[in-house]
């Protein structure tokens, strides 16, 4: 490795160190300097290519953390067009990750149409990627695409995308279960928007069969069952709603993950309210004391 390459590697490491230590503005300035230095090199050189992507992606991450989402979305777009050998799974994954992150940023800004374009780019470019890491990015892009369509009130289109995910994803596969649960929640929301409330409740019932090895999947389970219970109550089936909530609260008992603990508390709040409405004041008080600390 020549001196220029060693210098680029050292400068990139410095950016990462500053980022990890929370010195975001200093990291951003170092990142800008790194990109200027990398731009002077040969983009076909592996170290220069790696530096260009790392610098652009780090810059986007830093802007995201600083709350500058418009600039971050543009920076993710720049990272996505960094020179890359798309036959290399690592480089392929990097570009896919940049496109997915761009879409997420645009969604956060409320620009769902532009987000759809980013997700479509990701899916078209990498939909057939054989490596599991890029495949995971594509699945997330498909789920986010369905959510963006829902946000745009394109209910039939959102439903179509969610149903294709339902057909393609394996509920027993840990990497896919969380995304499938999210897709089923989107499917239910689209059905609810189309006044197909019974089908929406049934869609959320399917989430119970998803693998819950990961805390994120368990959080999705909790959210889905809370939404299912709310639909059942709306359908004037409050006893079923209570049963759904109680089964999920018990299933998640003792879970150590903070996000799951909070989701379980939210389930308990809804269950207590329903029990009170049904006149089951003793059960409501017992649950309130057990999970909500008497509040």
N, C-alpha and C positions, 0 to 999 in steps of 0.2 A: 504494500500500500504506500502510495507516494505521500508527500508532505501535505498537499492540498486535501487529499482524502482523509488523512489523519486529522487535519484541522476541522473539516466539516463534521466528522464524527464527534470530536471533542465539543464543538459548538452545539451540536444537537443534544449531546448529553447534558450540557449546561442548561439548555432550555428546559429539559425534563426535570432537572434538579430544582430549578427555580419554581417550576409549576408544582412539584410535589411539596415544596416548602411553603406554598401559599403566596409566594411573591408574584402575583399575577401580572401586574403592570411591568415589572422587570422582565418577567418571562416573555411577555408580548414584545417588548423592545428587542430582546435577544433573538426572538423568533424572526422578527422583521429583518434584523441584520443577517441572520442565517440564510434567509431566502435570497437576499441580495447576493451573498457570497455564492450560493448554490447556482444562481442564475448565470454566473460567469463561467460555469463548468459545462462539460459536454453532457447533455441530458441522456445520452445512451450509456454513459458510465454508470455502473451499478450503484456506487456510493452517491453520486450526484442524484440519480433517480430516487434512491431511498431518502436522501436528505430533502428533496423537493416535496415528496409526499409527507414525510414526517413534519416538516416545517409548516406546510399548509394545513395539515390536519390539527397539529398542536395549536396553531393560530386560531382555528375555528373553535376548538375546545375552550381555549382561553376566553375568546369573545363570548361564548355561550355562558361560561361561569361569571363573566362580568355583566351579563344581562343584555349585551348588545346583539340581539337575536337577528336583526336584519343583516348586520355585517357578518355574523356567524354563518347564516344561511349562504351568503355569497362565498364565504371562505370554504365551506364544505363543497360548494360547487367547483371551486378552483382545485381543491384536493382531488375531486372526482375525475378531473381531466389531467392529472399529473401523468407523466410518462409511465407506462406499465406494460409488462408482459402478461396478458390475460390468460396465458396457458400455465402460468405459475400460480398455484392455489393461494399462496400468501399474498401476492400482489392483487390477484383477483378479489380476495376477501377485503383488502384495503379499499379498493375502489367501491365495492358494494357497500361497505360500512360508511363511506363518505356520502354516497347517494341516500342511504337510509337516514343518516343524521341530518342531511339537508331537508329531507321531507319532514322529519320530526320538528325541526326548527320552524319551517314554514307553517306547519299545523299550529304550533304554539303561537305564531303571529296571527293566526286566523286566516291565512292565505291558503285555503284548502285546495283551490284549483292548482296553484303552483306546486303544492305538496303532491298532488296526484301525478303531476308531470315527473317529479323526482322518483316516486314509487314506480311509475310505468317504465321509466328509464332503467331502474334497477331490475325489474322483472323481465323486461325484454332482453337486457344484456346478459343476465345471469340465471334466468329461470331454469336452464338445463344444467347448471353447474353441478358436477358430480361430488365435490367435496362438501362434507357436512357443515363446515363453518359458513361457507358462502350460502349454502342451502338455507341455513337458519336465518341469515339476513334477508333472503328472498321471502321466506315465510312471514317474517315480521313486516316486510314491505307490503305483502298481500293483505295482512290483517289491518295494517295502518291505512291501506288504500280503502278497505271497506269502511273503516271509521271516518275517513275523510268524506266519502260519499254520503254517509249518514249525516255528517255535519252539514253537508250541502243540501240535505233533505231529498237526496236522490235515493229514495227508499227501495225501489225495485232493484236498482243497480247494486246497492249495498247488500241486499238480500241475496242476490245472485252470487256475488263474490263470497259472502259468508257461507253459502251452501256449497260452493266449490271447495272451500277450505274444510268444511265438514266432511266432504267425500275424500279429501286427500290426506288429512292428518290422522295420525294414530294416537288415540287417547291413552294408550299404554306406554307410549314413548315419552320419556321424561323431557326431552328437548322440545317436543311438539305439544305436550299437554297444556302448558300455560297458554300458548298461542291459540290452541283450539278452544280453550275456555273463553278467551277474549272474543274469538270469532262467534261463539255461541251467544255471548252477551250482545254483540252487535246484531246478530240474526234476530234475537228476541226484541231488541229495540226497534228494528225495522218492521217486524211483524206487529208490534204494538202500535207503531205509527200508522200501519195499514189497517188498524182496527181488528187485528187477528189475535186478540189477547189470550185466548185459550192456547193457541199454537205457541205464542211467546212464552207462556209459563212452561209448556212442555219442552221447548227448546232449552230453557234454563235447567230443567231437570236432567238433561243429558250430561251436564257438567259434572254431576256426581260420579260418573264413571271415569273421569280423567285422572291420570296418575297425579299424585300430590307429593312426590319426593322433594320437590323444590318449594321453599317458602313462597315464592312468587305465585306458583300454581295453587297453593293453599289459600293465598289471599284472593286469587281469582275465584276459587270455589266459594269462599265466604261472600264475596260481592254478588256472585251469580245467585246464590241461594237467598240472600237478602232481597234481591230484585224479584226473584220468583215468589217469595212470600208476599211482597207488596202487590204483585199481580193477583195472587190468589185472594188476598183480602179485597182487592178491587172487584173480583169476580164473586164476591160474597161467599167465600169459602175460608173464613177466618180460622176454623179449627185445623184445616190442612196447612194453612200458613204457619200456625204455631208449631205444628208437627215438623215442618221443614226446618224452621229456625232452631227448634230444640235439638233435632238430630245433628245439625251442623255445629251448634255450640258444643255438644257432647263430643263430636268427632274431633274437634280442634282443642279439646281440653288438654292442658299441660304443654301446649306447643310453646317452645322457647323463643321463636322468632318474634321480635318486637312488632313487625308489621302485621303478623298473624294475630298476636295478642290484641292489637288495636281493632283489627277487623272483627274479631270475636266479640269484643265489647260492643261494637256497632250492631252486631246481630242481636246481642242481649238487650240493647236499648229498644230495638223494634219489637222483640218478643215481649218484653215487659209491657210495652204500650198495648199490644194486642191482648195480652192476658187481662189487663185492666179493663179494656173495652168489653171483654167477654164476661167480666165479673169474677175472674179467678184471682182475687186479690191476694190470697195466701201464696199461691204459686208465684205471682208477680213479686211479692215481697221477698220470697226465698231466693229467687233468681237475682233480684236487685242486690241483696246482701252478699250472695256468693260471688258475683262477677263485677258488679258495679260499686261495691263498697258501701252499699246503702244509699247511694245517690239516686 
